[in-house]
Amino acid sequence: MGETYITRNGYHKLQKDLEDLKKQKKVLSGEIDEARQKGDLKENAEYHSAKERLGEVMGRIGKIEEQLTTARMIDDIAVKKDEVQIGVKVTLEEKDSREEYEWTLVGPAESDPSTGRISVHAPLAQGLLGHKVGEEVRVDLPAGMKTFKILRTVPAL
């Protein structure tokens, strides 16, 4: 896995999530030990449930640890004036509908389209990256080809 682009706040949030998951791991390990003491594990639903949850927690811990290890702070990236790049809020106008959209381009770990934050790996972001204010850009989206005019960019982080 390559670098994980993330804001300083996102980095601290991942650290807190990791801390919480490690606490959950400890609790689940205790539940598994307790269930083991009850005897026959083949028919012990508590044991199997706790083992399954522990597996999920361990997977999430591994993912977060990898993200933290490869993290590159977006805050430290020099933002180019009037260019679409990570860490920038971009305002677009869809050519056909004349509807305006505003998106902040972030790393995948902080993507949340419901709050206007999309991953730089999303099809829309991929189509816009490197383009400048005033340009019209055709982007191949899951809903079909769309043309957007880039109205403005501002550093967002």
N, C-alpha and C positions, 0 to 999 in steps of 0.2 A: 504494500500500500504506500502511496506517495504522501506528500505533505497534507496535513489537515489544516485548512485555513479557518481561523477562528478569532473572534474578538477576545479581548482580555476578560470581559464579563462572561462570555461563553466558556472560556477556559476555567474560570473560577466556578461556574455552575457545574461543569463536568467534574471538577475536583470534589465538589460537595456531593454530587450524585454517586461518585465512586465511594466516598466515605459512607454514605447511606447504604449502598449495596454491600459493602464489607460488613456492616452491622447486621444486615439481613442474612448474610452468609453465616455469621456466627449463630444467629437465632435458629436458622434452619438446620445447621449442624447439630445443635442441641436437640431439636425435635427429632432428627434422625436417630440420634443416640437413644433418646427416650423410647422411640418406637421399636428400636432393636431389642430393648430390654423386655418388651412385652411378648417376645417369643416368635412364633411362626411368621416369617416375613412374607411368605407367598400370599397370604390372605390379609395382610396388614395394610389397609388403605391409607392410613396416616403416614406410614413409612414410604410408600410409593409416591404419594402426593408431595411429601417433603423432598424426596429425591428429585422429582421432576422440577419443582420450584427451584431447588438448589442448582440444577443444571442450567436453568434459564438465567439465574442470577450470575453464575460463573461465566456464562457466555457474554452477558452484558458487561461484567467487570473486565473481561479480556478486550472487548471492543473499546471501552472507554480508555483503558490503559494504553492501547495502541494509538488512539486519537491524541491523547495527552503527550505521548512520546514523539509523535510526528507533527505536533502542533506548530504552526507558524502564525504569529499574531498579525491579523489584518491591520490593526492599529499602527503597526510599524511599516506598512507598505506605503510608499510615496504615491499619492493619487495624482494622476495626470489630469490636467484641466480639460473639461469638455469631452472626456472619453469614458465609454462604458467599461468598467472593470470591477473586480471584487471590492467591496467596501464602499460602493457608490449607490446613491439613490437615483434612479433614472425615471424620468417622466416620458411616457410614450403616447402617441396618438395613433390609434388603429385607423388606417387609411379609409377603409370602406364605411365603417360605422361612425367615424369621427370621435369615438369614445376615448377618453384619456385613462391611462393606467399609470400607477406609480409602484415601482418595485425596488427593494434594496437587495443587492446581490451579495450573498454571504456564502460561507462554506457549508457543506452538507450537514454538519453537526448542528447548525443553527437555523436551518431552513424551516420556515413556518409560513406557508402561503396565506394562511388565514390572517396573519398580521403583516402581510406585505413583504415578507422576507423569502426570497427564492434562492435555491442553490445555484452556484455557477455551473453546475452540471445539468441543470434543467434545460430542456430544448430551447425555451425562449432566451434564457441567459446565454446559452452557447451561440445562438444566432446574433446576439447583440454585442458580445464581447469584442472590444477593439474598435468599434464604430464610434463616430463622433456626433456631437450635437448638430442637428440640421440634416443629417443623412436619413434617407429612407432605406429601410432594410427589410428584405423578404426573409421570413423565418418559417421553416417547416415545422409545424406544431402537430400534435396528435389529432387536433380538430381540422387540420389542413393547412395549406399555405396562407400566411397572413403577411401584410405589409404594414410596417410601423414607421412613423417618423419619430426620431429622437428629439424631444423638445428641450430637455435640460438634464444635466447631471450635477449632483452635489455630493461632496463627501458625507457619508452617513454615519460613520462610526467614530 
